[in-house]
Amino acid sequence: MNFKKRTAVFLFAAVAAGTLTPGLSAYQMFIFRPTALDMPSARPGGIAVHGEFFGWRLEPSTFPSYNDHSGPVDRWNFGFQNRVRLTPTTVVFAQLLTHDDGERRTKFDWHFHLRQQIIDNVVLIIGHDSDHDSDNLSRLNGKSFFTNRNYVGVGFPVEGETYYFEPFTWFFHHTNQRAHLDLSGEILKQEFGLRFGAVIRSALSVHIQIFTQTDTLFNIGQAWIGDAIVRFALAPWLELSAGFGFWKDILESPAGTRQSFHKLHWGIAVPF
């Protein structure tokens, strides 16, 4: 593809992501990239930076836009992911995700974590997540708040050239996020789950994550969260994306509710 055609397609994709107008709750999205695409540069001391820009339309969706789950539901998400490989065993991950109800920006989420390989198939994970309302002041028990949390944990990745599988768990040493979707539970203490990714064909890949949140250590949890995404590469720098997700209470909350949210989404991604 020549430069003019590539530029035209990129501009079309960018316009489509924007005119599909400026929607996940606040957690990291897992996107598998083969390690061969993510190695440090040959230059000694070189740092490799890879990632993607993405935009999604959510329809239908019941996912709430605000931290207190009030207001209109998400209709659009867009943002970016970065994976910065500092050494062959050290990776820094960053993700920004914005939420939109179809007319205005409602929230944005930041996610950071450091992954340090300890031994083969064992990584130490240290991270931070924070979620900020854009034009609404969320309240809990009469007080304003935005969700923020720090955590430390471990992952057990097993990967090859075309697949990735990782059970993981992490423990919160600071968070104001609560169990149960009505926010009536106790402060979260742990999340654990698994992530799976595979390249099915040269242009087709699947990405799955499922995990549970618990306010009691090593408990089955108070809520399940899951996502499945299918990607089709039109070019090395442009992918089509489609998938679904859910967020569901496992048990009835202390306030007597058992809520659930769901979404279908499709859009584009521009890897780099």
C-alpha positions, 0 to 999 in steps of 0.5 A, a space after each residue: 500500500 502506497 503512502 497516500 492510500 495508507 494515509 487515507 485509510 488511517 484518516 478514515 479510521 481516525 474519523 470513524 473512531 471519532 464520529 462513531 462519537 464520543 464507553 468496561 468499567 475501571 479495570 485493565 483490558 487484556 490484549 495479547 501481543 506475541 513476544 516476538 513483536 515486543 522485544 527490546 531493540 538490538 541497541 545495547 540499553 535500548 527500550 522497546 515501546 509498543 501499544 495501540 490506540 483503540 476506539 469502541 462502540 458499545 451497543 447494547 450496553 448497561 455498563 455505568 459511566 460514573 464511579 457511583 454507577 449513576 447516570 447514563 450508560 457507556 456508549 463509547 470507549 477510546 484510549 490507548 495502551 503502552 507496553 514499555 519493555 525496559 529489559 528482557 524481564 521488566 515491562 511497564 504497562 500503561 492504559 488510558 480508557 475514556 467513557 462517553 454516553 454518546 453526548 459527552 465525556 463521562 469518565 476516564 480510567 488510568 492503569 499502570 503496572 510493573 511486571 518483573 520476571 522472578 523466575 521462568 513462568 513467575 512474574 511480580 506485579 506492582 500496580 495502580 488504578 484510578 478512575 475519575 468522573 469528568 463532569 459528575 461528582 460521584 458520592 458514596 455514603 454522602 461523601 465525594 470519591 473517585 476509585 483508586 487502588 494500589 496492589 501487589 501480586 504475582 502472575 504465572 504466564 505460559 506463552 509461545 509464539 502464538 498463545 499466552 495463558 496467565 493465572 494471576 492474583 494481586 492483593 490491595 494495600 490501598 483502595 477505596 473500591 468496594 465489593 458488590 455492584 451497589 457498593 454496599 460491600 466491604 473494601 476489596 482485598 484481592 482479585 484473582 483470575 486468568 488471561 488467555 490469548 491466541 493467534 488463531 490465524 495470521 490475521 485473527 486473534 482472540 483475547 479472554 480475561 475473567 477474574 473475581 473480586 473479593 473483600 475476604 482473602 482467598 474467598 471465591 469473591 463477591 463479583 465476576 468480571 469477564 471479557 472476550 475480544 476477537 481481532 482481525 488485522 486488516 494491516 499491521 497497523 489497523 485491526 477490527 475488534 469485536 467482543 462482549 463483557 460482563 460484570 456480575 455479583 456472585 452473592 446478594 449484597 449487604 444492601 439486598 441487591 444482586 446486580 449485573 452489567 453487560 456490553 457488546 462492543 466493536 471498533 478499531 485498533 491501531 497497533 504500533 
